Amino acid sequence: MLQFWVLFLVAIGVAYVVAFARKGKVSMGMTSRREEISSPASPAEVFAALRLIGPPYTVDDVDASSNMLVLSSPVTLFSWGFLYPVLITPNGSGSKIVIGCGSKVFQLGPVVTNAHNKCVATVQAALSAAPARVVNG
């Protein structure tokens, strides 16, 4: 029985090392889990706004030519962290934003849905924030 627990703890430790080290790449493509939102802003404006997104998310990789970037969330006590590929495409005079979600190691259950929903909400908030105006004078 002791051997089981030792192996179990070693496996958990290896998974944490992988999760801390794993960074998203644009080449990973879009995940099967995705959600779409839209914005009246142009794809270039959306891309620029999302490159500046702040904690707890970081921008792991960007590809300006395809308007795609990969956000990531950190490892927590309850998850291995997640990668969020974001694809921005023109949609009329605005943009369509597709946000995927995948675990850095593996994850099941409502933690995935909650993490995805939080990322989508953060992206929407970043896009709805009024840009700062510079006043010369």
Buried (B, 14 or more C-beta within 10 A) or exposed (E): EEEEEEEEEEEEEEBBEBBEEBEBEBEBEBBEBBBEBEBEBBBEBBBEBBEEBEEBBBBBBBBEEEBBBBBBBBBEEEBBBBBBBBBBBEBEEBBBBBBBBBBBBEBEEEBBEEBBEBBBEBBBEBBEEEEEEEEEE
